[in-house]
Each structure stands twice: as C-alpha cells, then as structure tokens.
Amino acid sequence: MNRTSKFIASAVAVVALFFTTNANAQKLGIGLNLGIPTNDGYNFALGADARLQFDVSKQVSIPVTTGYTHFMGEDLANNVKVSDYGYIPLKTGVKVFLDETGSGPYALAEVGAAFGVTENSGTHFVYAPAIGYAWSSGLDLGVKYEGVPVGGGTVGQVALRIAYGFKL
C-alpha cells in the first residue's frame, strides 16, 4: 500500500470515528509547534496541527491530532549535510485535566503513525507525551516530547505548542 493510500485510509478511519462517537462535546484546536530536536543532525523543528477533541467527561478527553512537522537538517563536520525530515502525524490518545472544570493544567499522551513526506522516509510509529495548561477562553499552551523511531534511533523533539481551541 503506497503512502497516499495509507493516508486516505487513515483519514477515512478518523472521519468514521468522528461520526460514530458518543462523546458529549467536541472541540477543535489549531496549533503551532516550535521544537528543539533531541538528536544530532537537526537544528530546529517546526510544525502545525489540528486537534479534534472529544470530551468523555469534564476531565477526560479523547484527542485526534494531525498536521505537519518538519525537522531542519544541519551541516555537520567534513561537509556532511543531514537532510531535512518531514512527516504528517496522525495520533490519538487521552487528555486528562487535573481540574474538574475541564480547563487548567492537563496531561496528554498520544500515539499513532508518522507518514513521511521526505524522500525514503516511510511510515513509522509516533508517540507524544505532553503537559500543558488550557484556559477557558480557548488558549492552550503545552510542552511535549514527540518521538519517531526511525532505523536504529529516534528522531525526537521537545516542543512548545501554542494553540487556540473552540467548541464545535
């Protein structure tokens, strides 16, 4: 199955999930991710995402996140250039608010697939634990680690996510 077919199949599965869930409320968040890579060869990571969040209760939500992440390669010693690495993540997980109002501090854990868009990058597992703070006004600030095991190592980043969310 080629990359386009996998992406379309995943998108269809996500849409089916959206229409069959019995969650009480839905929120959509749009975010910008600014990351510091945790491994040599990359000097910065930049991404954007859209997160659809289904509230199971005031304190527990099920997020489904997609977007684009791009690692900027750097020049190493001996004229060696590390190629840029970009991928489209498709993740789901659980978000738990520590305050019973459904805003304030939270912990988040997501897993899914990273569909590589740069040459020979393939599809890999992606995981992203995070902590953050969501205001009732819609502003959401979070810090996450996102890792993509590739070959014998992991392409990872510690990122700041700045987002705005609104109820659907």
C-alpha positions in Angstrom: 0.0 0.0 0.0 1.6 3.3 -1.0 1.8 6.4 1.2 -1.2 8.2 -0.4 -3.4 5.1 0.0 -2.4 4.8 3.7 -3.1 8.5 4.3 -6.6 8.3 2.7 -7.4 5.1 4.6 -6.3 6.7 7.9 -8.4 9.9 7.1 -11.5 7.8 6.3 -11.0 5.9 9.7 -10.7 9.2 11.6 -13.9 10.6 9.9 -15.7 7.4 10.8 -14.6 7.8 14.4 -15.8 11.3 14.5 -19.3 10.4 13.3 -19.7 7.2 15.5 -18.5 8.6 18.8 -21.0 9.2 21.6 -18.8 11.9 23.3 -20.6 14.8 24.9 -18.8 17.7 23.3 -16.3 18.4 20.5 -13.6 21.0 20.4 -11.2 21.9 17.5 -7.8 23.3 18.3 -5.3 24.8 15.8 -1.7 24.9 17.0 1.8 25.9 16.1 4.7 23.7 17.4 8.2 25.1 17.9 10.7 22.3 18.7 14.3 21.7 19.7 15.5 18.4 18.3 16.9 15.9 20.8 19.4 14.3 18.4 22.3 15.4 16.4 21.9 16.4 12.8 18.9 18.7 13.1 18.9 22.3 14.4 15.2 23.1 14.6 11.7 21.6 14.3 8.6 23.5 13.2 5.1 22.2 12.8 1.4 23.0 12.8 -1.5 20.8 13.8 -5.2 20.5 14.1 -6.6 18.6 17.1 -10.2 17.4 17.3 -11.0 16.7 21.0 -14.0 14.6 22.2 -14.9 15.2 25.8 -15.8 12.0 27.5 -16.3 13.9 30.8 -15.3 17.3 32.1 -11.8 15.9 33.0 -11.2 13.3 30.3 -11.0 13.8 26.5 -10.0 11.8 23.5 -7.9 13.8 21.1 -7.3 13.0 17.4 -4.4 15.1 16.0 -2.9 15.6 12.6 -0.8 18.2 11.0 2.8 18.6 9.6 6.2 18.5 11.3 9.4 19.5 9.7 12.9 18.9 11.1 15.6 21.2 9.5 18.8 19.3 8.8 22.1 20.9 9.6 25.7 20.9 8.2 28.0 18.6 10.2 31.7 18.3 10.1 33.5 17.2 6.9 30.9 18.8 4.7 28.2 16.3 5.7 24.7 17.7 5.3 21.8 16.0 7.2 18.7 16.0 5.0 15.5 17.6 6.3 12.9 15.2 7.6 9.1 15.9 7.3 6.1 13.9 8.3 2.3 14.1 8.7 1.4 12.6 12.1 -2.0 11.0 12.8 -2.3 10.4 16.5 -4.9 9.7 19.1 -4.7 9.3 22.9 -6.1 10.6 26.1 -6.1 14.0 27.7 -6.7 14.3 31.5 -7.4 17.7 33.1 -6.3 18.0 36.7 -9.1 20.5 37.5 -12.7 19.2 37.5 -13.8 22.2 35.4 -12.2 20.8 32.2 -9.7 23.6 31.9 -6.4 24.4 33.7 -3.4 22.0 33.9 -3.6 18.8 31.9 -1.5 15.7 31.0 -1.8 14.2 27.5 -0.5 11.0 25.9 -0.8 10.3 22.1 0.3 7.5 19.8 -0.1 7.0 16.1 1.6 7.0 12.7 4.0 9.4 11.1 3.6 9.4 7.4 7.0 10.5 6.0 6.8 13.1 3.2 10.5 13.5 2.5 12.3 11.1 0.2 12.7 7.5 1.5 11.2 8.4 4.9 8.4 5.8 5.0 5.7 5.4 7.7 6.7 5.0 11.4 5.2 4.8 14.8 5.0 8.2 16.7 4.4 8.9 20.4 4.0 12.2 22.2 3.5 12.7 26.0 2.7 16.3 27.0 1.8 18.6 29.8 0.0 21.9 29.4 -2.5 24.5 30.5 -5.8 25.2 28.8 -7.7 28.4 29.6 -11.5 28.5 29.3 -11.0 31.3 26.7 -9.5 28.7 24.3 -5.8 29.5 24.6 -3.7 26.3 25.1 0.0 26.2 25.9 1.7 22.9 26.2 5.2 21.3 26.2 5.6 17.9 24.6 8.2 15.3 23.6 7.4 13.8 20.2 9.5 10.8 19.1 9.6 8.9 15.8 11.6 5.7 16.0 13.5 5.5 12.6 16.1 2.9 11.8 18.2 2.3 14.9 17.4 5.6 16.6 14.7 8.1 17.3 14.1 11.4 15.6 12.7 13.4 18.5 11.9 16.9 19.7 10.9 18.8 22.8 8.3 21.3 21.5 6.2 24.2 22.7 2.7 24.1 21.4 0.7 27.3 21.2 -2.9 26.7 20.2 -6.4 28.1 20.2 -9.4 25.9 20.6 -13.1 26.4 20.2 -16.2 24.4 20.7 -18.0 22.9 17.6 
